[in-house]
């Protein structure tokens, strides 16, 4: 077992709790964890005086809850730049409070995010982090039967369920990062991080990147953030700003620049050799504007039992458009009798989408009726469409196979498809960049 700062902090966390129990005093806070997070932030260049443990930010609760108290808050020059919660699920009765903790975590993140929902405030939305410490004991590790809507009845432990929950809240951008630790107290002390994406190292990098982005935000965006931190009537203020031509143009330009940064990041990722399908999906996140202005929302990923879509888009007419993401390293074409045809990976992805559409055709009317009766969003499933995003021609091109030939082969393949189209990451991102350039030109 390594003796790194995170391990020492978790060991000290247990020692503090055991000392509190021996002295029969209330365990008020997780001081060792707070100190670890403070040291991490200081290493990232944060002034120690800007770090405020156990203080509420000056932000109005979006749903009327009032000020929200965070375990650790960073306020730099009156601008909140980071807010972190620390949660511990300890003891043999972990299952009794797991659901309450999950609801509390989701509600807090949703309430906080809504305050920053306007596009011109996204640049200064603070880093929102969560530390989850789960005791490794017989109760938390024992497999249990539980109904799983996606796969029928499953056998999972509380540790597995918490892991799944935390992965989802990060993937859905409710939190920027989560540090998930499973640990047993001394004398048989153990510590484990079940997922690299939920590790302390990843948490630290995410916090540093987000705070640097906030620092790099332009003066107008920073001014918006400071105003938001001090005023409860933020919507009236922003309404007044964007009601003037100059203010509206500034807000629109800020949105365009933020989106161009997203496109540039995705362009880099698509060409990096180690980038995986999961990495691209996480980077695209909920930026469904990348796919065009005809989409108004994203549906939930699972509609038909056993099917889970990467990005289910809702069109303006209420119909469904499924986007299936594959890796940017996916093979696009192969030689066949002197000509290029699409590779097997492309055929498999298209067949996967074909099965999705067939299931929606066969069950869509029933599902739509059920959702209407339950008061849930009832999309129009009739003749849904799908798009496969796979590979990058610059990664597939060789001395004998040019990018032009690759694009021609895919275009010929698409000409024979009806409700499914195949795009490369170059098609998607180049199209998004052209659209943003057009919008930028319209502001001049």
Buried (B, 14 or more C-beta within 10 A) or exposed (E): EEEEEBBBBBBBBBBBBEEEEEEEEEBEEBBBBBBBBBBBBEEBEBEEEBBBBEBEBBBBBBEEEEEBEBBBBBBBEEBBBBBBBBBBBBEEEBEEEBEEBBEEBBEBBEBBBEBBEBBBBBBBBBBBBBBBBBBBBEBBBEEEEEEEEEEEEBEBBBBBBBBEBBBEBBBBBBBBBBBBBBBBBEEEBEBBBBBEBBBBEBBBEBBBBBBEBBEEBBEBBBBBBBBBBEBEEBEEBBEEBBEEEEBBEBBBBBBBBBBBEBBEEBBEBBBEEEBEBEBBBBBBBEBBBBBBEEBEBBBEBBBBEEBBBBBBBBBEEBBBBBBBBBBBBBBBBBEEEEEBBBBEBBEEBBEBBBEBBEBBBEBBEEBBEEBEEEEEEBBBBEEBBBBBBBBBBBBBBEEEBEBEBBBEBBEEBBEEBEBBBBBBBBBBBEBBBEBBEEBBEEEE
